[in-house]
Structures are given as structure tokens and as C-alpha cells.
Amino acid sequence: MEFRGAAAAVLLLALIPATVFSAAPSFSVDYKRNSFLKDGERFRYISGSIHYSRIPRVYWKDRLLKMYMAGLNAIQTYIPWNFHEPTPGSYDFSGDRDLEHFLQLCQDLGLVVILRPGPYICAEWDMGGLPTWLLKKKDIVLRSSDPAYIAAVDKWMGKLLPMIKPYLYQNGGPIITVQVENEYGSYFACDFDYLRHLIRLYRSYLGDEVVLFTTDGARVSYLKCGSIQGAYATVDFGAGGNVTAAFEAQRHAEPHGPLVNSEFYTGWLDHWGEPHAVVSTAILVKSLNEILEVGANVNLYMFIGGTNFGYWNGANTPYAPQPTSYDYDAPLTEAGDLTQKYFAIRDVIKKYRKIPDGMVPPSTPKYAYGQVPMKKLRTVAESLDILSFSGPVKSTYPLTFTDMKQAFGFMQYQTVLPVDCINPTPLSSPLNGVRDRAYVSVDGVVAGILERDKAITINITGKAGSRLDILVENLGRVNFGKDINDFKGLVYNLTLGASVLANWTVYSLSIDEAVKGGLLLDTVSLRPPKTTTPKTPPTKLSPPAFYAGSFSIPDDIPDLPQDTYIQFPDWRKGQVWINGFNLGRYWPSRGPQITLFVPAYLLSTSAPNNITVLELEASPCSSGPCAVEFTNTPNINATTRFTTPFIRDPLNLQGLL
């Protein structure tokens, strides 16, 4: 049968699926109606920040689902450059770094994504996410048009942005907006050529349809250098302030378009030696309600903070490193547990959009595995042949981490005393060149600790020719402000009395690799005697040394292993590894953090679980049996020392501290 004319056309159209005629996905700014448009309809996002780099991959879905069930319709995340390109041209997007898997999970759960790829991110992350190898050019001006910096950025973005493009909303993915740089108005450079270069770079890879945006503090002075034509200007501010005044600052840069708070602070960051930051739930929900009442878009920073595993924490100035926990007093705890703040925020959101039906996933169970006896292995100085894969390097004057092509951790410096020091003689870093903490010994006897900004001189004694050992710890690079060019190690000469010390032997230490490979355990039994409560902690310092222990989890008990926390009764400061995984730093002698979060996936029921501790100051093992302890209760607020809190911008943080 033959069809002709209009009848044939109608029949043909009827046979074609309706999806063929649906409009392509779109996301844009509607300046006339002061709104975003999603698929042609007005859209307002209520978002939460989650950093995939701070949460094990096995927990991504659980955390995202809890965010979705709180009523969020979007998530915001950073991409830390140094997390994915540890050395130039070497890229890692596997395992916990699998960015594409994370983006796909967001889409599968019905969450759109606000992406912040930097290249600088701040985020209380080491060097603000910039890779340390950029410092090979010692006079490089980061976050500027410096050709060396631009060349590295172009190469990185040439790898990253093509990966992102398929996940843009207009390409069928979850990403609705992409941030250009981060809080650039707070940086000294104010280099518009740099920002314009980034705009062109992003457009060349992502196209003209994607909504680019900037974020700055809610002051006109910040927006002056932070906003740029071609990217929509947004602001950030915390609870307890004047919401109307904050958005008026945005209106100076964007007279029309949606109101956006890209970082509405649910809590605040911590530093070692300060109280754990806590933000009132009542103040938070009052300000959140005010933001949503005026029709603004908001991102709650953080909705879950997570953990600075390993060495990933950053620092602020005057130099103050952040602890392992990035709990942030967020609605979901570091371990992903539900809080009163979570449900209070959910109740506010209910007033403005429908909350998904169904049960909120519960907090994960925690298990107290109890005490694990520990046994001393050997000191760092005794282990240099195992720890320094590259071997000793001779140098007239000290070499930095960058000189030795080492990013994180520890380096050992050795020289000899050139003269007799019968009477106490000052060993000094007159230019404050210890970055960041140095553990000093003479012929194996601890002499003291030098610390950036805090202790630049100690007195030592010894004979001419005595060996001087200095173990230098990188405590985390500055992540905010003008001092992000943060070199590590002994970055200036040390003096003994009035003389400059010279003729150094420098060891780059591959401690993580040695621990993971079991090299420290090759000749050591891990069956120390049973112990009960550790004895009185030592009052004297001892040389930095490794300790080890192991424990088994029965495989016949249902639901084990479970998440847990490890604490260090009567230990002072150090680093801990579980089954070769670098869990992070502990420093109970300074606080506020006492326990470290241990995700269940690190533990095994089929083999003993090995714990390796590098104690830097003094362990309780010197006075008798000693142990670490696994508990089911976190403690991240037990400050024993107090310093002035770091406040990035008092206007933005009214009511926080």
C-alpha cells in the first residue's frame, strides 16, 4: 500500500520516537528574571559541598545519597590538581581518584554538579591544590600570567577539561556550572590577563554554552579583582551576618541574574592548637532560611568535610597547619554520620522544595577493637638505608624538599659539629627557615625541636665531630594568601653560635613506600607482650622512631569489620599507617584532634591488621608496655593549647567564632 502527501507524513511522524523531538538539555543564566534556566524552566539550586578526595570511594554513594535525602538537588566539588598529577605528565584518575565515577554517581542519584576545577582551589588542601613541582622554578608567580605557570596550567587543563566535557549538562551529564579559579579577589596578583586566559582556555575545551562563574568574598573590594567578563560573579559568606548586604555586594558585579552564595559556611576549619570550630545550628538555619526566602541559590560548605588522609592538609598564615580531620562541624560528620544539624537543615529545605520520599540512610556502625600492644622497631636515623631509596646526597648547604624532588613527609639532614660545644650553644634558624618542624639530635641524644614561627633557637652541647641529625617534617603547605609558594625542609642556613653550618648529607625519605612494602618489619617480630593501660608518659624527648603492632578481627562475627577510630594514649605526635595506608597525623599533645577516623575497608578479617607508628617526640613504650587503642567514639575537640583563631574575613564569618 502506498502513502502520499500529508497522510504519509503524519504516519511517518507517528512512527518516530517522541524523544527525537525533545529539546536538547540546556542550562543558562536568565538575567531578565534573575534566575537560572534549566531546560527552559526557572531553576534554583540548594547544594552541598563534598570533596571526593577526602572520602574513600567506597563511601561516595552513601554520602551522596544522604545529601540527596536532605533535600539537596546539587552538589559542589573541587578538583585538586596535585591529587591527580603528582609528577609532571603523570596522571592518576584511578580508585579514590576516579573523578568520572564520582560524577556518574551524582547523576545516577539525580544530583546536578557545580564543578570547581581550579587550577587553584584553596579548600584547606596542601598548597591550595597546586602541585609542588611547580616550585622547581623558584621565582614562579603562582596564579598569574607567569609563562612557566601558564604552560603547566595549559597542559593540565588539556588533560582534565576533555574528560569533563561529556559530563556537562548540555551533553547529557550532571555538570551545570564550572568555576574559574577560586576567590581570586583575595589574592595579591589581581592579574586580569590570567583570568582572561583561563576563560579562553575553558571555552576552547568546554564550548560557549557552559555557565562559567567566579566566587569571592561578599565585599566589593574582593569582587574588583575576582570577577571577570565571561564568568558569572557569585559571593560567599557565613551564618549570622546581614544576608541583604552580602548579596548587595554581588549586585555591584552582577546587577541582574540569580543571587548565589557559593560557600555558605556550615562550620569552619580547624588548626592544631585551637579549639574545634563549632557553628550554632540555630544561627545556621536562621541564615539559611533568610537566603532561601529571597529566592537565592545556595551551596552549603561543607555538607560533609571528610578527612585529610596522609599529608593532604593545608595551612594558613601566620603558619598554622590544619589537622587530619576535616569534620568542619558539617551536617554529616567526618565519618558520614547524621547530626542534629543535618535534620535541622532538612527541615528548612522542606519549606522550599519537596524532600525525596524514603528513609535516610543511617549512620555507619562503629566498633571498638580495643588496645593493640606496640613494640619499638628502630629509630629513623637507624633506618636510613631502608627509608632513603635514592641514598645520601652531599651538599655544602641544606637542600629543600623541592631540590630533592620530594613532595611530602620527612627529610633527614646530617652534619657534624665543627667545634666543641662544652657549654650550651645556640643552634638557630635566624631567617625562620625550618619548614616546618625539626627534631634535633646530637650523637643520637635528643637536643630539642625547632619549629616554624615558634622556636627558631635551641641550645645544644657536644664535641667537635659529633653527628648532628635533624629530621624535618613538612606539616602542610600554605593554601591561602600570598605565601602559597611554600618551600619545605631547611630553606635557609642554620647557625651554630655565630657560624653557618655546612657540609650536609641529605636523605630523601620514602617512608610510605617502606611501610607499604613491609621493609621495616623484615627482621622484627610483631608479637609484643600483652599490655594493659600504658604507664606514665615520658617527660623527656626521645629520637623519632617506628613502632608496630597487629591485631586480628574474627571472621566468624557478622558485620565486621566496621568503621572505628584510633587514639594514642600517652603518645605525643607522629604519623600512623594501617595495613600500609597512611591514615594521617596525630598530635594529642597539642589538640584539638585526639582520634583518627579509620574506614572499615582498610581492615581485614582474613589476615592480621598491621599498625605502624612513627612517633616523633616520645612514646610511652620507653617506660613500659604501650599500646594504641581503637574506640567507637570520635574525639576531635580536646584542645590542650590555644592560639588566636585564623579568620579569613570577619565580615563573612560573623556568628561563626
C-alpha positions in Angstrom: 0.0 0.0 0.0 1.4 3.4 -1.0 1.0 6.6 1.0 1.2 10.0 -0.5 1.1 13.6 0.7 0.1 14.7 4.1 -1.2 11.3 5.2 2.1 9.7 4.6 3.9 12.5 6.5 1.6 12.1 9.5 2.1 8.3 9.6 5.9 8.8 9.4 6.0 11.2 12.3 3.9 8.9 14.4 6.5 6.1 13.9 9.4 8.3 15.1 10.0 8.2 18.9 9.0 11.3 20.7 12.4 11.7 22.3 13.8 12.7 18.9 11.8 15.9 19.1 12.6 16.8 22.7 14.8 19.8 23.2 18.5 19.2 24.0 19.4 19.7 27.7 20.3 23.3 28.4 21.4 25.4 31.4 21.9 29.1 31.3 21.6 32.4 33.2 18.3 34.3 32.8 19.3 37.9 33.5 15.7 39.3 33.0 14.1 37.1 35.6 17.2 36.9 38.0 17.3 33.2 37.8 19.0 30.2 36.3 17.2 28.3 33.5 17.3 24.6 33.3 15.7 23.1 30.1 13.9 26.4 29.7 12.4 26.4 33.2 13.4 28.6 36.1 15.8 26.7 38.4 17.2 27.3 41.9 19.8 25.0 43.4 20.2 24.1 47.0 23.6 22.5 47.0 26.2 21.0 49.4 29.9 20.7 49.2 31.6 17.3 49.2 35.2 16.7 48.3 35.7 13.2 46.8 39.4 13.5 47.6 38.6 13.4 51.3 36.3 10.5 51.3 37.1 6.9 50.3 35.5 5.8 47.1 33.5 3.0 48.8 31.6 5.7 50.7 30.9 8.1 47.9 27.4 6.7 47.2 26.4 6.6 50.9 27.4 10.3 51.4 25.8 11.4 48.2 22.6 9.6 49.0 22.4 11.2 52.4 22.8 14.6 50.7 20.1 13.8 48.3 17.7 12.7 51.1 18.4 16.0 52.9 16.6 17.8 50.0 19.7 18.9 48.1 19.3 19.0 44.3 23.0 19.7 43.6 26.5 19.0 44.9 29.6 21.1 44.6 33.1 19.6 44.5 36.7 20.7 43.9 39.3 19.0 41.7 42.7 19.1 43.4 45.3 19.3 40.6 48.0 17.9 42.9 45.8 14.9 43.7 45.8 13.8 40.1 49.2 14.9 38.7 51.8 14.1 41.4 54.7 14.5 38.9 54.6 16.4 35.6 52.8 14.4 33.0 51.9 11.5 35.3 48.2 11.4 35.8 46.1 9.3 38.3 42.3 9.0 38.0 42.0 5.6 39.5 40.5 4.3 42.7 39.8 7.1 45.2 40.8 9.5 42.4 38.2 8.3 39.9 36.6 11.6 39.1 34.4 10.3 36.3 33.0 7.6 38.5 32.1 10.2 41.1 30.4 12.4 38.5 28.4 9.4 37.2 27.3 8.6 40.8 26.0 12.1 41.2 24.0 11.8 38.0 22.6 8.4 38.9 21.3 9.8 42.2 19.6 12.8 40.5 22.1 15.4 41.7 23.4 18.1 39.4 27.1 19.2 39.9 28.7 22.5 40.4 32.3 21.8 39.5 35.3 23.8 40.8 38.4 22.6 38.8 40.7 25.5 39.9 43.5 25.3 38.9 43.8 26.8 42.4 41.1 25.7 44.9 42.2 26.6 48.4 40.0 24.1 50.2 42.3 23.8 53.2 44.2 21.4 50.9 48.0 21.3 50.6 49.2 24.3 48.5 45.6 25.0 47.6 45.6 22.1 45.2 48.6 23.3 43.2 51.3 20.7 42.6 54.5 21.1 44.5 56.6 20.5 41.4 55.6 24.0 40.2 58.2 25.3 42.7 61.1 23.9 40.7 61.1 27.4 39.2 61.9 29.1 42.5 60.7 32.6 41.5 57.5 31.4 39.9 54.5 33.6 40.5 51.6 31.2 41.1 48.1 32.2 40.0 49.4 34.7 37.5 50.4 35.1 33.8 53.9 33.9 34.6 54.7 31.8 31.5 56.0 28.8 33.5 52.8 28.7 35.5 50.6 29.2 32.4 52.4 26.4 30.5 51.7 24.0 33.3 48.1 25.1 33.7 47.5 24.7 29.9 48.9 21.2 29.9 46.9 20.1 32.9 43.7 21.6 31.6 44.4 20.0 28.3 44.1 16.7 30.1 41.3 17.5 32.5 38.8 19.5 30.5 38.3 17.0 27.7 37.4 14.5 30.5 34.9 16.9 31.9 33.2 17.8 28.6 31.0 14.7 28.2 29.6 15.3 31.8 28.4 18.9 31.0 24.6 19.2 31.4 24.1 20.2 27.7 26.0 17.0 26.8 23.7 14.8 28.9 25.8 14.9 32.0 25.3 16.4 35.5 27.6 19.5 35.5 25.6 22.7 35.3 28.3 25.3 36.1 32.1 25.4 36.2 34.1 27.7 38.4 37.1 29.7 37.0 39.9 29.9 39.6 38.8 30.5 43.2 38.4 33.6 45.4 40.9 35.4 43.2 39.9 38.7 44.6 41.6 37.7 47.8 45.0 37.2 46.1 47.6 39.9 45.7 48.3 39.5 42.0 45.0 40.9 40.6 46.1 39.7 37.1 43.2 40.1 34.7 45.3 38.7 31.8 45.5 35.5 33.8 41.7 35.3 34.4 41.1 36.1 30.7 43.4 33.3 29.7 41.5 30.9 31.9 38.2 32.0 30.4 39.5 31.4 26.8 41.1 28.1 27.9 37.8 26.8 29.4 35.8 27.9 26.4 38.2 26.3 24.0 37.6 22.9 25.6 34.1 23.1 27.1 32.4 25.3 24.5 30.3 28.5 24.7 27.2 27.1 26.3 28.6 26.1 29.7 27.9 28.6 32.5 31.3 29.7 33.9 31.3 31.5 37.3 33.7 33.1 39.9 33.4 33.1 43.7 34.7 35.8 46.0 34.0 37.1 49.5 30.9 39.3 49.9 32.7 42.6 49.6 33.0 44.9 46.6 36.8 45.1 47.2 37.1 41.3 46.6 34.9 41.4 43.5 37.0 44.1 42.0 39.9 41.7 41.2 37.9 38.4 41.4 35.2 39.0 38.8 35.8 38.9 35.1 33.7 39.4 32.0 32.6 36.0 30.6 32.1 34.4 34.1 29.1 34.9 36.3 30.2 36.5 39.6 29.0 34.9 42.9 29.8 35.5 46.5 30.4 33.5 49.7 29.5 34.3 53.3 28.7 32.5 56.5 25.9 32.4 59.1 24.8 35.2 61.4 25.6 38.1 59.1 23.5 40.5 57.0 22.2 38.5 54.1 20.8 41.5 52.2 24.1 43.4 52.5 26.1 40.4 51.3 24.0 40.0 48.2 24.2 43.8 47.6 28.0 43.2 47.1 27.2 40.6 44.4 24.8 43.1 42.7 27.8 45.5 42.2 29.3 42.9 39.9 26.0 41.4 38.6 23.2 43.9 38.6 20.9 41.2 37.2 20.8 37.4 37.3 20.4 34.9 40.1 21.6 35.6 43.6 24.2 33.0 44.6 26.1 32.2 47.8 28.7 29.7 46.6 30.0 29.0 50.1 27.6 29.3 52.9 29.6 28.0 55.8 28.0 25.3 58.0 31.1 25.3 60.2 34.7 26.3 59.9 38.2 24.9 59.6 40.5 23.8 62.5 44.1 24.2 63.2 46.4 22.3 65.6 46.4 24.0 68.9 43.0 25.7 68.5 39.5 24.6 69.7 37.5 22.6 67.2 35.3 25.1 65.4 31.6 24.8 66.1 28.8 26.8 64.5 25.4 27.1 66.2 22.7 25.1 64.4 20.1 27.8 65.4 22.2 30.6 63.8 22.9 28.5 60.7 19.3 27.6 60.0 18.1 31.2 60.6 20.6 32.5 57.9 19.8 29.6 55.5 16.1 30.5 55.8 16.9 34.1 55.0 18.9 33.1 51.9 16.2 30.9 50.6 13.4 33.4 51.4 14.9 35.9 48.9 15.0 33.2 46.2 18.8 32.9 46.2 20.8 29.8 45.2 23.0 28.4 48.0 25.8 25.9 48.4 26.4 24.7 52.0 30.1 24.5 52.5 30.8 21.9 53.8 27.9 19.4 53.8 30.4 16.7 54.7 34.0 17.6 55.3 35.8 14.2 55.4 39.4 13.5 56.2 42.9 14.8 55.2 44.4 11.4 54.9 48.2 11.1 54.6 49.8 14.5 54.2 47.0 16.4 52.3 46.1 19.1 54.9 47.0 22.7 54.2 47.9 25.5 56.5 47.3 29.2 57.0 49.4 32.2 58.0 50.8 33.1 60.5 51.8 29.5 59.9 49.0 27.2 61.4 48.6 23.7 59.9 45.3 22.0 59.8 44.7 18.6 61.4 43.9 15.3 59.8 40.2 15.6 60.4 38.2 18.0 58.1 35.0 17.4 60.0 34.2 21.1 59.7 31.2 20.8 62.1 29.3 19.9 59.0 25.7 18.4 58.8 27.4 15.0 58.1 30.4 14.2 60.3 33.8 13.2 59.1 32.6 9.6 59.2 29.3 10.4 57.3 27.1 10.2 60.4 23.8 12.1 60.7 23.7 15.1 63.1 21.1 17.3 64.6 22.3 20.0 62.1 21.6 17.6 59.2 17.9 17.3 60.2 17.5 21.0 61.1 18.8 21.9 57.6 16.5 19.3 56.1 13.5 20.9 57.9 14.4 24.3 56.4 14.7 22.9 52.9 11.3 21.3 53.2 9.7 24.7 53.2 11.1 25.5 49.8 11.1 22.2 47.8 9.8 18.7 48.1 12.0 16.3 50.1 12.5 12.9 48.5 10.4 10.1 49.8 12.0 7.2 51.6 14.3 6.5 54.5 17.5 8.5 55.2 20.4 6.0 55.2 21.6 5.5 58.8 25.0 6.4 60.2 27.5 3.6 59.8 28.1 1.4 62.8 31.4 1.8 64.7 33.3 -0.9 66.6 35.8 -0.5 69.5 38.5 -3.1 68.8 40.3 -2.2 72.0 44.0 -1.8 72.8 46.7 -3.1 70.5 50.2 -3.6 72.1 53.0 -1.8 70.3 56.7 -2.6 70.0 59.6 -0.4 69.1 61.3 -1.2 65.8 64.1 1.2 65.2 64.8 4.9 65.1 64.6 6.9 61.8 68.4 7.5 62.0 69.0 3.8 62.2 66.7 3.1 59.2 68.1 5.5 56.6 69.4 2.6 54.5 65.8 1.3 54.3 64.0 4.6 54.1 66.1 6.5 51.6 65.7 4.8 48.3 67.8 7.4 46.5 70.6 7.3 49.0 72.6 10.2 50.6 73.2 13.5 48.8 76.1 15.7 49.7 75.7 19.4 49.7 77.6 22.4 51.2 74.3 23.9 52.3 70.9 22.3 53.1 68.7 21.3 50.2 64.9 21.7 50.2 62.2 19.2 49.5 61.9 20.7 46.1 65.6 20.3 45.4 65.4 16.7 46.4 62.2 16.2 44.3 60.2 15.2 47.3 56.7 16.5 47.9 55.5 15.4 51.3 56.6 13.8 54.6 60.1 13.9 56.1 63.7 14.5 55.1 66.8 13.8 57.2 69.8 16.2 57.4 73.2 15.2 58.8 76.4 17.1 59.5 79.0 17.2 62.3 79.6 19.8 64.9 82.6 21.9 63.7 83.7 22.9 67.2 83.4 21.8 70.8 80.2 22.9 72.4 81.0 22.1 76.0 78.7 24.8 77.2 75.1 25.1 75.7 75.5 26.7 72.3 72.6 28.1 70.3 71.6 26.2 67.2 69.5 28.7 65.3 67.4 29.3 62.2 67.9 33.0 62.1 65.8 33.5 59.0 63.0 31.3 60.3 64.0 28.7 57.7 62.7 25.5 59.3 59.7 24.4 57.3 58.1 23.2 59.4 59.3 21.2 62.4 62.8 19.9 63.0 63.7 17.1 65.5 67.3 17.6 66.6 69.7 15.0 68.0 73.4 15.0 68.7 75.1 11.6 68.6 71.6 10.0 69.0 70.6 12.1 72.0 67.7 14.4 71.5 68.6 18.1 71.9 65.2 19.7 71.1 62.7 20.8 68.5 62.9 23.7 66.1 59.5 24.9 64.8 58.5 27.4 62.2 57.5 30.8 63.8 57.5 29.3 67.3 61.0 28.0 68.2 63.9 29.2 66.0 66.7 28.6 68.5 67.6 25.7 70.9 70.8 25.1 72.9 72.9 22.1 72.2 76.1 20.5 73.6 78.6 18.1 72.0 82.2 17.6 71.0 83.7 18.6 67.6 82.9 15.8 65.2 79.7 14.8 66.9 77.0 13.8 64.5 74.1 16.3 64.2 70.8 14.7 63.0 67.9 16.8 62.0 64.6 15.2 60.9 62.5 17.8 59.2 58.7 17.4 58.9 56.6 19.1 56.3 53.4 19.9 58.2 51.4 21.0 55.2 51.8 23.8 52.7 50.0 27.2 53.0 46.8 27.0 51.0 45.5 30.6 51.1 47.0 34.1 50.6 50.3 35.4 49.2 52.5 32.7 50.8 51.4 29.7 48.8 54.9 29.4 47.4 55.7 27.4 50.5 59.1 25.6 50.2 59.8 22.8 52.7 62.8 21.5 54.5 65.7 23.6 55.7 65.1 26.5 53.3 67.8 28.8 54.9 71.1 28.0 56.6 71.3 27.0 60.3 73.9 28.6 62.5 75.8 27.2 65.5 76.7 30.2 67.6 77.9 32.7 65.1 78.9 30.2 62.4 76.9 28.9 59.5 76.7 25.1 59.4 77.9 23.5 56.2 78.8 20.1 54.6 75.4 18.4 54.9 74.3 14.9 53.9 70.7 15.0 53.0 68.4 11.9 52.8 65.1 12.0 50.9 62.8 9.6 52.9 60.3 7.3 51.2 58.6 6.3 54.4 55.2 5.5 52.8 56.8 3.1 50.3 58.9 1.4 53.0 55.9 0.9 55.3 53.7 -0.3 52.5 56.5 -2.8 51.4 56.9 -4.1 55.0 60.6 -3.2 54.9 60.7 -2.0 58.5 59.2 -5.3 59.7 61.5 -7.7 57.9 63.6 -8.6 60.9 61.1 -7.7 63.7 58.6 -9.9 65.4 55.1 -8.3 65.8 54.3 -10.3 68.9 55.0 -8.0 71.8 53.9 -8.9 75.4 50.3 -8.2 76.4 49.7 -4.9 78.0 47.0 -3.1 79.9 46.9 0.6 80.4 50.1 2.4 79.4 52.3 3.8 82.2 53.1 7.4 82.9 54.1 9.1 79.7 57.8 10.0 79.4 58.8 13.6 80.3 61.9 13.6 78.1 62.1 13.6 74.3 63.4 10.6 72.5 64.6 10.2 68.9 62.0 9.8 66.2 61.3 6.1 66.0 59.0 3.5 64.4 56.7 1.2 66.4 54.5 -1.6 65.2 51.7 -3.9 66.4 49.0 -6.1 64.9 45.5 -7.3 65.8 43.1 -9.8 64.2 39.4 -9.5 63.6 37.5 -12.8 63.8 35.9 -13.7 60.5 33.0 -15.5 62.2 31.5 -12.4 63.7 28.8 -10.9 61.5 29.1 -7.4 60.1 32.8 -7.0 60.9 34.9 -5.1 60.1 33.2 -1.8 60.9 34.4 1.8 61.0 36.4 2.7 64.0 38.7 5.4 65.5 42.3 5.1 66.7 43.7 7.1 69.6 47.2 7.3 71.1 47.1 7.4 74.9 50.3 9.0 76.2 51.8 9.3 72.8 52.8 12.8 71.7 53.0 13.4 68.0 53.5 11.4 64.8 52.1 9.6 61.8 50.2 6.3 61.6 49.7 3.7 58.9 47.2 0.8 58.9 47.9 -2.0 56.6 50.2 0.3 54.7 47.7 3.1 54.3 48.8 6.5 55.6 45.9 7.4 57.9 47.3 10.8 58.8 49.0 12.8 61.6 48.2 12.5 65.3 49.1 15.2 67.8 47.1 14.8 71.0 49.7 16.8 73.0 48.5 19.9 71.0 44.9 19.0 70.1 42.1 19.5 69.3 42.0 16.2 67.5 42.6 13.1 69.6 41.1 10.3 67.5 41.7 9.5 63.8 38.9 8.0 61.6 39.6 4.5 60.4 37.3 3.4 57.5 36.3 -0.2 57.7 37.5 -1.0 54.2 41.1 -0.7 55.4 40.7 -3.6 57.8 40.8 -7.3 57.2 39.2 -10.4 58.7 41.4 -12.8 56.7 44.8 -11.6 57.9 46.3 -9.7 60.9 46.0 -5.9 60.6 49.3 -4.2 60.9 49.8 -0.8 62.6 52.9 1.2 62.0 53.5 4.4 64.1 56.2 7.0 63.6 56.4 8.7 67.0 58.4 11.9 66.6 58.7 13.1 70.2 58.3 10.4 72.9 56.3 7.2 73.2 55.0 5.6 76.4 57.0 2.4 75.3 60.1 3.8 76.9 58.6 3.4 80.4 57.0 0.0 80.0 54.3 -1.8 77.9 52.5 0.6 75.5 49.5 0.5 73.2 47.3 2.3 70.7 43.6 2.0 71.1 40.6 1.6 68.8 37.4 3.2 70.1 33.9 3.6 68.7 33.7 7.3 69.7 35.4 10.2 68.0 37.1 13.0 69.9 38.2 15.9 67.8 37.7 18.7 70.3 40.1 18.3 73.2 42.4 21.3 72.9 45.3 21.5 75.4 46.8 24.6 73.9 45.2 27.7 72.4 46.3 30.2 69.8 44.4 33.0 68.1 41.9 31.6 65.6 42.5 32.2 61.9 39.8 34.4 60.5 39.9 34.8 56.7 37.3 37.5 56.6 35.4 38.7 59.7 32.6 40.1 57.6 32.0 36.7 56.0 32.2 34.8 59.3 30.0 36.8 61.6 28.5 34.5 64.2 30.9 31.7 63.4 33.6 32.1 66.1 
